[in-house]
Amino acid sequence: MNFFLTLFISLLLWFVGFWPAGDAKLFIIYSLLLPLEIFRFSFYPAMDLLINTFVPIFFVYMFLAFFRSDKQRIISSLKYAFEPYKIFLITVIFLGVAFFITLPLAMVGLPVNLFTFIVVLFLIIEIADRIIPVNLEFFYVFVAIIRLIIDYKNVYTLTFMKQLFLVIFIFLFFRFFILRLTFYLNTKKVKIKDLKPGMRIAEGISEVERNGKKFFEKIELIHYAVYDFLYHKKKKFIHEIGDEGLSSKNLEKLRKLREEGKIPFDEILVHQQMPFAIFLLIGFLLTLYFNGNFLLILK
């Protein structure tokens, strides 16, 4: 059962672009190597493996991001995280869609907490973006209104409002503010002529038209952010975006446009390789040593 749940999660995260196929397979292998004895202490050891992997990654990169960021970058990241539209969007998603998804989980006895909400929220955005052929903003608002009507006894209380605002603040701070800082930490500028096939560019190039003139512009691609996915969905990039990186065909296209002077810039941000396999090994060792989630020792 642990293997099939792990396989499902690995494929799901690969489908939504969270990690490449190689990391997904490595996660499956590590979950299979967990000893049977660990099931005495953990209901789902593979989930503990995920937590023990990503929590260290988060704190390491958060520390480095603060250490290497200046005051201006921190302020701009705060403005980006607490943008009014973003606050509104996250609020309606938490009120509506996340509630209806986590409700069945609570009914079958699975824990529903902040971590669960964040995971569910991420999966909701990614899957809905691929299968729902309607304007997602209106869909989220509609579901939130339904929740306000049927769950009015819980929603219209001071306790619920405090919890809601606390969850939204925590989510915006860690999911957008920290993500923005680490975005610059994990990227570097590369000249277009020096780009190579397979490189994952961190800025999308799209063709726009203003005042009857066409030109190209760059847009930062901060992955796994709700607002960015909804915004970029309306953009048409002249190249592919994903873990596979640039193809030779798209690379030739970018170089040709630059040589012809149609692209007015000669540098573009590129994602640097994260040593995820090392962190996954650390997570595996932590899971073995603590017989599950290492955060439980703090509790």
Secondary structure, 3 states (H helix, E strand, C coil): CHHHHHHHHHHHHHHCCCCCHHHHHHHHHHHHHCCHHHHHCCCCHHHHHHHHHHHHHHHHHHHHHHHHCCHHHHHHHHHHHCCHHHHHHHHHHHHCHHHHHHHHHHHCCCCCCHHHHHHHHHHHHHHHHHHCCCCHHHHHHHHHHHHHHHCHHHHCCHHHHHHHHHHHHHHHHHHHHHHHHHHHHCEEEEEHHHCCCCCCECEEEEEEEECCEEEEEEEECCCCCHHHHHHHCCCCECCCCCCCCCCHHHHHHHHHHHHCCCCCCCEEEEECCCCHHHHHHHHHHHHHHHCCCHHHHCC
